[in-house]
Amino acid sequence: MSTTPTPQPNTTTKSSGVNQDELRRVFNQFDANKDGKISVSELRDVLKTMGSSYSEDELKRVLEDIDTDRDGLIDLSEFSILCRSSSDEVTAALEMRDAFDLYDQDKNGLISTKELHLVLNRLGMKSSVDECAGMIKSVDSDGDGNVNFEEFQKMMSNEKGSKPSD
Protein backbone atom coordinates (compact mmCIF):
# COMPACT_ATOMS: atom_id res chain seq x y z
CA MET A 1 0.00 0.00 0.00
CA SER A 2 1.72 3.13 -1.20
CA THR A 3 1.00 6.52 0.20
CA THR A 4 1.19 9.40 -2.18
CA PRO A 5 1.24 12.87 -0.77
CA THR A 6 -1.92 14.86 -1.28
CA PRO A 7 -1.18 17.66 -3.73
CA GLN A 8 -1.49 21.11 -2.19
CA PRO A 9 -3.52 23.68 -4.08
CA ASN A 10 -1.46 26.15 -6.06
CA THR A 11 -2.74 29.63 -5.24
CA THR A 12 -1.53 31.04 -8.53
CA THR A 13 -3.58 28.70 -10.70
CA LYS A 14 -6.66 30.09 -12.30
CA SER A 15 -10.05 28.68 -11.42
CA SER A 16 -12.79 29.72 -13.85
CA GLY A 17 -10.58 32.59 -14.98
CA VAL A 18 -10.14 33.95 -11.44
CA ASN A 19 -6.60 34.11 -10.08
CA GLN A 20 -6.68 32.81 -6.50
CA ASP A 21 -4.13 35.37 -5.25
CA GLU A 22 -6.19 38.16 -6.78
CA LEU A 23 -9.35 36.68 -5.29
CA ARG A 24 -7.77 36.62 -1.82
CA ARG A 25 -6.57 40.23 -2.25
CA VAL A 26 -10.10 41.39 -3.21
CA PHE A 27 -11.64 39.33 -0.40
CA ASN A 28 -9.27 40.94 2.11
CA GLN A 29 -10.19 44.41 0.87
CA PHE A 30 -13.87 43.75 1.60
CA ASP A 31 -13.26 41.96 4.88
CA ALA A 32 -13.23 45.31 6.69
CA ASN A 33 -12.68 43.93 10.21
CA LYS A 34 -10.11 41.35 8.98
CA ASP A 35 -11.82 38.40 10.69
CA GLY A 36 -11.56 36.15 7.63
CA LYS A 37 -15.30 36.42 6.92
CA ILE A 38 -17.55 38.89 5.13
CA SER A 39 -20.63 40.01 7.06
CA VAL A 40 -23.95 41.16 5.59
CA SER A 41 -22.89 44.81 5.74
CA GLU A 42 -19.53 43.98 4.16
CA LEU A 43 -21.39 41.95 1.50
CA ARG A 44 -23.54 44.99 0.70
CA ASP A 45 -20.35 46.97 0.11
CA VAL A 46 -18.91 44.17 -2.09
CA LEU A 47 -22.01 44.02 -4.27
CA LYS A 48 -22.24 47.82 -4.50
CA THR A 49 -18.60 47.92 -5.64
CA MET A 50 -19.37 45.23 -8.24
CA GLY A 51 -22.10 47.49 -9.61
CA SER A 52 -25.10 45.74 -8.06
CA SER A 53 -27.53 47.24 -5.61
CA TYR A 54 -29.76 44.94 -3.60
CA SER A 55 -32.64 45.54 -1.22
CA GLU A 56 -32.30 44.09 2.29
CA ASP A 57 -34.50 41.10 1.33
CA GLU A 58 -32.46 40.42 -1.82
CA LEU A 59 -29.26 40.75 0.18
CA LYS A 60 -30.49 38.17 2.70
CA ARG A 61 -31.39 35.77 -0.16
CA VAL A 62 -27.95 36.25 -1.73
CA LEU A 63 -26.33 35.51 1.63
CA GLU A 64 -28.49 32.40 2.06
CA ASP A 65 -27.49 31.18 -1.41
CA ILE A 66 -23.77 31.79 -0.88
CA ASP A 67 -23.41 30.92 2.83
CA THR A 68 -23.07 27.16 2.44
CA ASP A 69 -21.94 26.53 6.03
CA ARG A 70 -24.88 28.62 7.39
CA ASP A 71 -22.80 30.66 9.80
CA GLY A 72 -24.25 33.97 8.58
CA LEU A 73 -20.89 34.99 7.12
CA ILE A 74 -19.05 34.46 3.83
CA ASP A 75 -15.62 32.87 3.90
CA LEU A 76 -13.07 32.88 1.07
CA SER A 77 -14.36 29.72 -0.64
CA GLU A 78 -17.93 31.01 -0.56
CA PHE A 79 -16.69 34.38 -1.88
CA SER A 80 -15.01 32.66 -4.82
CA ILE A 81 -18.41 31.19 -5.79
CA LEU A 82 -19.91 34.70 -5.69
CA CYS A 83 -17.13 36.04 -7.92
CA ARG A 84 -17.55 33.18 -10.39
CA SER A 85 -21.30 33.76 -10.67
CA SER A 86 -20.72 37.51 -11.10
CA SER A 87 -18.26 36.70 -13.88
CA ASP A 88 -20.97 34.57 -15.53
CA GLU A 89 -23.38 37.52 -15.28
CA VAL A 90 -20.85 39.80 -16.97
CA THR A 91 -20.40 37.25 -19.75
CA ALA A 92 -24.17 36.99 -20.20
CA ALA A 93 -24.47 40.80 -20.35
CA LEU A 94 -21.75 40.98 -23.01
CA GLU A 95 -23.46 38.25 -25.03
CA MET A 96 -26.74 40.18 -24.80
CA ARG A 97 -25.01 43.32 -26.10
CA ASP A 98 -23.47 41.35 -28.98
CA ALA A 99 -26.90 39.97 -29.91
CA PHE A 100 -28.38 43.49 -29.86
CA ASP A 101 -25.51 44.81 -31.98
CA LEU A 102 -26.19 42.11 -34.58
CA TYR A 103 -29.61 43.68 -35.21
CA ASP A 104 -28.54 47.32 -34.76
CA GLN A 105 -27.04 47.54 -38.24
CA ASP A 106 -26.51 51.33 -38.31
CA LYS A 107 -25.10 51.33 -34.73
CA ASN A 108 -27.42 54.10 -33.51
CA GLY A 109 -28.51 52.19 -30.39
CA LEU A 110 -31.92 51.30 -31.85
CA ILE A 111 -33.33 48.40 -33.83
CA SER A 112 -35.71 49.64 -36.50
CA THR A 113 -38.33 47.65 -38.39
CA LYS A 114 -36.07 47.78 -41.45
CA GLU A 115 -33.06 46.43 -39.51
CA LEU A 116 -35.09 43.66 -37.90
CA HIS A 117 -36.52 42.66 -41.29
CA LEU A 118 -33.07 42.65 -42.91
CA VAL A 119 -31.37 40.56 -40.19
CA LEU A 120 -34.21 38.04 -39.77
CA ASN A 121 -34.26 37.41 -43.51
CA ARG A 122 -30.45 37.07 -43.60
CA LEU A 123 -30.79 34.47 -40.85
CA GLY A 124 -33.29 32.57 -42.99
CA MET A 125 -36.28 33.53 -40.85
CA LYS A 126 -38.53 34.89 -43.58
CA SER A 127 -40.83 37.61 -42.30
CA SER A 128 -42.61 40.57 -43.85
CA VAL A 129 -41.96 44.20 -42.95
CA ASP A 130 -45.43 44.31 -41.36
CA GLU A 131 -44.63 41.28 -39.20
CA CYS A 132 -41.39 42.95 -38.09
CA ALA A 133 -43.27 46.17 -37.30
CA GLY A 134 -45.64 44.10 -35.13
CA MET A 135 -42.74 42.45 -33.32
CA ILE A 136 -41.20 45.83 -32.58
CA LYS A 137 -44.51 47.32 -31.49
CA SER A 138 -45.00 44.47 -29.00
CA VAL A 139 -41.81 45.39 -27.10
CA ASP A 140 -41.55 49.14 -27.82
CA SER A 141 -42.37 50.47 -24.35
CA ASP A 142 -41.41 54.09 -25.10
CA GLY A 143 -43.44 54.23 -28.35
CA ASP A 144 -40.62 55.51 -30.59
CA GLY A 145 -41.12 52.77 -33.21
CA ASN A 146 -37.75 51.17 -32.42
CA VAL A 147 -36.31 48.73 -29.90
CA ASN A 148 -33.58 50.15 -27.64
CA PHE A 149 -31.19 47.97 -25.63
CA GLU A 150 -33.31 48.06 -22.47
CA GLU A 151 -36.42 46.93 -24.41
CA PHE A 152 -34.32 44.25 -26.13
CA GLN A 153 -33.12 42.93 -22.76
CA LYS A 154 -36.69 42.75 -21.45
CA MET A 155 -37.83 40.98 -24.60
CA MET A 156 -35.00 38.44 -24.42
CA SER A 157 -35.49 37.73 -20.71
CA ASN A 158 -39.23 37.21 -21.30
CA GLU A 159 -38.44 34.79 -24.14
CA LYS A 160 -36.09 32.76 -21.95
CA GLY A 161 -38.73 32.53 -19.24
CA SER A 162 -41.55 31.48 -21.51
CA LYS A 163 -42.00 27.92 -22.59
CA PRO A 164 -43.85 26.84 -25.71
CA SER A 165 -47.23 25.33 -24.94
CA ASP A 166 -47.75 21.67 -25.75
N, C-alpha and C positions, 0 to 999 in steps of 0.2 A: 504494500500500500504506500504509494508515494504521496508526499505532500508538496503541493505547489503553492508558492506564496500567492496570496490574493493580490491582484494588481490594484494599486492605489490610483484613484482618479487623478488625471492630469488637469490642473486648473486652467491651463492655457488652451485646452482643446475647445473646439466650438461645438455647442449643442444647439441644434436648430438655429444656427447662425448667430447665437449669442455667446460671446466670449465670457467664460466664467469669471476671469479676473475683473473684467469690466462690469459684469453683473454684481459682483461683490462690492465694487467701488460705488456703484449706483445705490445698491441696498444700504450701504453704510451712510451715504449722504441722507437718505430718508429716515434712517433709524436715529431720530433726533436725540434720544436719551441714551443711545449706544448700549442698549440692553440685549442686542442680538435678535430683536423682534420688532415688527412694525405694528403699532396700535391702530385703532380705527381712525384717530385724528391724524396720525402719520400717513395712513393709507389715503385719506382724503387729499392730503398734500401731494402724495405720489400721483394720484389720478389727475389732479388739477394740473400738475406739471406735465403729464403726458397728454394734456389737451382735453381731458374728459371732465365733465362736471356731473356729479351724481347727487340725488336727493338723499336724505338720511336713510330712507327705506331701501333705496337702490344700493347704497353703500353697505348696509347690513347684509343684503343678499349677496353682494360681491364677496364680502368677508366670509359668509357661510360657504360659498362655492370654493373659495381658495383655501380656507382654514381647515385643512384635512385632519389635523390632530385635535381640532375643536377646543383649543386653549384660548380662543378669542384674540389671538395674535398671529401675525404672519412671519414665519421664519424664512431663511434664505431659500430653501428648496421650494417652499410655497410661492415665494416671490418670483422665482424663475419661471414657474407655471404662468403667473400673471403676465410677465414680460413676453413669454412665448405667445400667449393668446392675443396680447396687444399687437405683436408683430404680425399675427395672422389678420387682425383687423386692418392694419395698415396696408397689407398686401391686397385684401379684398377691396379697400377703398381705391387703391391704384388701379385695380382691374376694372372697377366700376367706371373710373374716369376714362380709361382706355376704350371701354365699350361706348361711352358717350361720344368720345372724340371720333370714333369710327363713323357715326351718323352725322356729326357736326362738320360737314364737308368744307364750309367756308370759314370755320374756326372763329365764329362770332359769339360762341357760348350759347347758341340756340339751335334746336333741330326744327327745321321748317318742314312743311308738308312735302315740298319738292325734294328736300334732302332725304327724308324718310322713304319716299317713293323710289328715289334713285338707288339707295343702299339696299332696300328690301329686294328690289328687282335684280340687282347685281348678285345678291346672295341666293337667287333662285326662288325667292318667295314672291311670286307674282301677285301684285295688288294694284288696284286702280288708284288714281290721285284722290278720288272721293273717299275710298276706303282709308287711305293714309290720313286724310283730313279728319275723318271720324276718330281714328286712333289718337291723333293729337288732341282733338277736342276732349276726349274722354279723360285725359290726364293734365290738361292745360288749366291749372288752378288759378292763374292770374289773368286768363282771358286774352293773352296777347297773340294767340294763333300759333304759338311755337311751344316747344318743350325745352325748358332750361334744365340745368344739371340737377337742381333740387327736385323738380317734377319727375325727371328721369329716375332718380334714386327711389322716389316713392313708388313709381310704377314698377321698377324692377324688384323692390322688396315685396310688393303686393303679389307679383307673379310668382316669386319663390314660395310665398306662403300659401298660395292657392293650389289646389289639387284638381285635376280634371275629374269630372263626375263620371261614374261608371254607367 
